[in-house]
Amino acid sequence: MTTNTNTDSFDVTYAQAYPLHNAVIKGNAEEVEAVILASKGAPLSEWCKRGVQQSMRRPKEEDQRQLEAFLNHRDWNGNPPLHLAVHFRHKDIIELLIKHGADPLSRNGGGYSVMQETIPSGDVKVAESVYDAVMKSATQEYNARAPEIFEHLKELPDFTCELKWEMRTWVPLLSMVLPQDNFILSKRGSSFRMDFTLTGMKSLRWQRGEISILLRGDVNDINDSVALLDRKNKIIQYLGTADIKPKNIKDILSRKEIRRADVDTSQIRFEPSQSWFSGPIFEEVSGYNTQVYEVDGFKLKIKSRSRDVTDDEPSAQLDAEYFVSKPITGKGEGLLYTTETFKVTERDFKSTVHLTNSSFDIASIFPMLAAVLPRPKHFERVRQVLSHMPPNTLPVKIDVPVFPTIAANFAVLNFELKTPDAELYKVGEEYTCGKVEFHFEAAKKAGDAAGSTEESGDALTENKTN
């Protein structure tokens, strides 16, 4: 299966460069265990160092960082060992890798999560095993970061803010079915609350409720610090402790398409809009005096993997080219089955932003974002966007064209630097523990979601802290 080939530094076979990956591909659990045990305390090979990827985890001990680097490094095709184990449906090896510390939230060079790779496999047991590991890992990572998150939250000024977002179109009738909602955000000390009403779609009708997300840095038990509230039905769900597994994993595996969106913000630019007389444009929005800017340089790449769902157990195999050495770029296409087709589409987005002068320094939230966002690259993308804004300004309204006939609109209705009522962050005795229901069955069956349910798992820390 391995092939002697030249590399940019020396001759090596795949098995020599990637002993752990090779053992996983062979399906030899005993060899996988032996390779892992032999790696503990040993220096990382050059091939491993080249394939080290950014992780959501942030272990403090050097030996743990080194072990995780070994367990999660990508081969020259961009795939970590855990993704390969899922591709070949080696359930015993999946559990073995996770037991030793492989990251179920890692991604391969194609940007696909471990959970996304379970979808074309069609294996329910593999999907359930990975999903359980994803939720456990995300919760553990949040618990490890929580003290830092709440400390940074405490340093920010208290505020209340009301936002409105909506999808808009000039097409008759279509405008009646596009979604819209208002968010009410409030921050007091080390606590944060967000209220909204849109809970999904069911039977082609948008579902509404009275939902809140609470982050509380003043509770004794860290597991109670993040919660979902259904204020109408008086239900509280503590994320990470309540059962949030999908009702039916088979529904996830029945999706025909997996989409992965990559965003490039490195070339983003804010340019003042010009009137016909070449002067700046000023408009009043929600009582704020704003200047209009055009934002350019935002690039979106969408990778789509479509598959034949009639094949319940597609053949897992790697061609000879997989084992031929190649430059390590950290990129790749994922692990496609023969039943899948792959397509990439790219779009350049331009948006219009209304900015108002403000004494609030946007850079003051950078430490908070660094603590909250799962991976350093996510923080860097957000930082790039915010740092390109003119100094001493805040966005009040944003218009982003999504399709030729549809645009997304975000507007600040009110923003005040004041301390909210402490009662907003307390949960009454009338609330009972349960599961807050959302309704996205239609989107899942149509394959419209950009990622798998693991996307919500991978973003669990984000959801708990944004």
Order of alpha helices (4+ residues) and beta strands (2+ residues): alpha-alpha-alpha-alpha-alpha-alpha-alpha-alpha-alpha-beta-alpha-beta-beta-beta-beta-beta-alpha-beta-beta-beta-beta-beta-alpha-alpha-beta-beta-beta-alpha-alpha-alpha
